[in-house]
């Protein structure tokens, strides 16, 4: 699907009206912040993202989305991180869900990088982000995200639908056991994987696109350990590669081995549940990762 089709599929009539107003919104942003706009980046998905140049010649990025709480949480998270391990937020229009962001250069992701190299760089970014949040924005918590288990059963009349009920039951039990014994909460990125970390100039690598969720730091490793898909599953021995990653996390960040594996297993199951919830066929890979991680428990 192209960008417009994705927006219509996700947001319906609200998305259609937003697409109609997008040209005028872009003009308004250009005037408000004195920007020179360029054509958007290729492969747009959920947001309209385009390179721009500020009045003083500084390159930046303009990001616009259909107004929703997820984008508002991203803006609040970016303000909290304030460029520490993260792309800088230069300006924002919270009502219209518009962000003017630092342009990260060269901006290469870790999606196709050597796995040890990618792991090292991701683990270098993670701890730079973790600070307690003392602001007023009502970020969701890891506990809120765990509601996905209950919603799955509600959608399927008490069953787990197409998802393996044994893995779902085990993932749900593990999720809430770890939640009950969690350390103090910090503001997490929430989706820190290979495509959301870019090579930069003011730091070796910087994160982008934070979800913003409150939870213990160890929770953060889950998104990384189940990505990239399907690339991770195409290794000759994915289980051996996963063990190598877990060992590097434990050595580098000092987390308990079983918490790393347990959180990552439960989140892989939850990722498959979200795919089911969104009606998209992307949960099989996540469940395969869950099976690998379950073998370490």
Secondary structure, DSSP 8 states (H G I E B T S, - for coil): --HHHHHHHHHHHHHHHHHHHHHHHHHHHHHHHT-EEEEE-SS--SSEEEEEE-TTS-EEEEEE--S-HHHHHHHHHHHHHTTSSB--EEEEETTTTEEEEE--SS---STTS-HHHHHHHHHHHHHHH-----SS---EEHHHHTHHHHHHHHHTTTS-TTS-HHHHHHHHHHHHHHHHT----EEE-S--SGGGEEE-SSSSEEE-----EEE-GGGGHHHHHT-STTGGGGSTTHHHHHHHHHHHHHHHH---HHHHHHHHHHHHHHHHHHHHHHT-S-HHHHHHHHHHHHTT-
